[in-house]
Amino acid sequence: MREYVFEPIQPSVSVVGSDRLFPVHRIYCVGQNYAAHSREMGGDPDREPPFYFMKPADSIVESGATIVYPPRTNELHHEIELVVAIGKGGKSIDVTRAKEHIFGYAVGIDLTRRDLQSQAKDKRRPWDTGKSFEHAAPVSAIHRVEEIGHPSTGRIWLAVNGDDRQDGDIKDMIWNVPETIVELSTLFTLAPGDLIFTGTPAGVGPISSGDHITGGIEGVGELSIEIQ
């Protein structure tokens, strides 16, 4: 019998000011966590509780990368987000202790095959094909809490080829970071290495091959990617 030897590759993210990497365990994403975006996607931000979906850890792409336009879609969309890096695990976390579990913060883009997501919604099926694919989670280097504290306000923006597409403020999240951690920890046991993409403001839209995407969050950082 032929034997195969596989050497696992640990997905990881750079840490600002350090030569050590942040090993990624899981990627959790919060859906429709800004009121204006919830409305543009047909939701009701006044009544709907937070919901979550996941991306594979190896969908991580660091800033500066060139990403090949994914297959089976004609509607690849950008969604700029604040990313929370978990440094201490736990379950059923108390809201007053939630910040103690945070290692740092980064900027991420939740790349979405919108047409496939819409088809899944129409058929009441999971979103995996729309959200979970290769290179679907670009993320900047992580700034540790010791450097930047816990940002609760600040401009969040994204531009395509220099044209502004998304422009909001992280203070407008429906569920703030501690609340998101608390709710998520009632569903899963959080672990060191988890990343939480906390939702996107309004203005999501399509990107194409040849596009240059830049984005950032005031006080957190910036990132850029190219679509091939």
N, C-alpha and C positions, 0 to 999 in steps of 0.2 A: 504494500500500500504506500502510495506516495505521501510524504509528510510535508506539511506546510508550516513555516515559521512566520508568525506575524509579530512585528514590533509595534505595539500600540503607540500612537502619537497623542500626547497630552495637549489638548487645546488650551491656550493661555493668552493672557493680555499683558502688555507692558505696564509697569508701574513707574510713574514719574519720579525721577530722582533716585532710582534704584536699578541695579543690574539683575534683580530677581524678577521673575514673572509671576503673575497671578493665575494659578491653574483653575480652569473653568470646570465646574461640576455640572450644573444645569442652568438653562436659560429660561426664566419665566417672563411672560409678557402680560401686561395689563391692557385689556381692551377698552377703548372709548373712555379714557380717563380725563378728557377735557370736554367741557360742555359743548363748545362750538363744533368740535370734531364729532362728538356723539350725534349732534343734530345733522351734520352733513352726511353722516352714514345712516341716517334714518332712525336713530335711537332717541331715548327720552332721558336726559341726564338728571332730571328731578326725581325719577323713580327707580331707575335701574341700579342694582348693587354692582360692585366690581366683579368682573369675570376674568379668567386667565387662560392663556394657551402657552404652549412651549415650543422652543426651537432646539434642535440638536446642538450640543456644545461645539461640534466641529463646523458649525455654520459661521463661527467667529471669523471676522476679517479685520485686520488692523488698518488704521488710517494710512492713506497713501497707496492703497492697493488698487489694482485694476481688476474689475470683476467682469466676467463674461456674461452677457445677457442670457438669462436662464431660458430653458426650453419650455414649450407648450404654453406660452403666454404672449399676448399682445398688449398687456397692460401691467407692466412692472411699475409699481408705485413706491415713492419715498415716504417715510414717516420718521421724523426726527424725535429723539426721546432722551430724557435723563435716565442714566443707568446707575443702579445701586449695586455695589459689590459687597457681598456678605462675607464677613470675616469670622463670625461665631455662629454656630448652628443653634437650632432650638425648635420647639413646637409649642403651640398655644402661648406665644410670647405676649407679655403684658405691654400695653401701649407705652407705659412710662419707662420701659426698658428697651424698647425697640431700637433706639439709636445705638445702644451698646453693641448690637450685632453687626453694625456697618463698618466695613474696612475702608471704603472710599466711594468715589463717584466718577462717572465717565459720561461721554456723549455717545449715543448710538443711533443707528438708523435701522428701523424695522422694515426691511425690503419685503414687498408683498406682491404676489401674482394676483392682482385684484380680480381679474376675470375668473380665475379658478376659485378664489375665495367666494365670489358672488354666486357661482354655480353651486358650491357646497352649501351656502346659506339657503338658496332656493330649494334645495333638496333635503335640507335639515341634516346635513352630513358634517363630519369634522372638517376643520380648516387646514389640515396638515399640508395638503398640496399647495395651498395658497401662501402659507407662512413658513413651512419647514423645508428648506431646500439649500443646496450648496451656496455658501457665501451670502446667506440671507441676513446676517447680523454684523454689519460693520460696527466697530467700536473704537473709540479713542483710547489712549493710555489712561490709566486710572490715577486720579489724584487722591491721596490718602486723607482721611478725616483730619489728621493732625495738621495738614497743610491748609485746607480750605474750610474746615468746619462742616456744618450740615446746611447746604444751601436750600432755602425755602422760597426764595424769590430770585428773579433774574431772567433776562431775555433769552428765549430759545428760538432759534432761527435755522432756516435752510434755504440755500440758493442753488439753482441749476444754471450753469454757464453764466454765472454772475447775476441772474435775475432772481429776486426774492420770491420764494414760493410760500414758505411758512414763517410766521412771525408771531410769537406769543410770549407768555411769561409762565414759569413753572409754578408760580403761586396760584394759578388758575386750575391746577389739578383738582378733580372732584374728590379723590381720595389721596391724601398726602402720603409721604413716604412712610412714616411710622404706622399709619392706618393700613397701608398696603401690606407692610410686613406682617402686622398682626393678623390680618385676614388670611393671607397666604399661609401663615404658619398653622392655621387651623385645618388646612387642607393637606399640607405636606410638612414633613420634618425638614426644615431648612438646614443647609450644610455649608461649611466654609467652601468658598469657590462658586457659590451660586451667584448669578447675575439676574437682576430684575429690571426689565425695560418697563418704565412707568407710564407709558402712554404718550400720545402725540397731540399737538394742537391742530387746529383747522388748517386747511390748505394743502392736504395731501394731493398728489397728482402723479402723472406718468413721467417716466424717464426713458430715454432711448439710447441705443448704441452711439458712442461718441460723446455722450454728455459728461460734464465735469460737475460733481456735486460737492458742495461745501456746506458745513453746518457747525453750530456751536451753541454753547450755553454760557451766559455771563457768569464768571467766577468758577467755571468748571473746566472748560477747554473747547477745542475745536477738532474737527476731522474733515477729511476729504477722500473721495474715491472717484475713479474713472469707470465708466461703463464701456465695455469693448463690444 
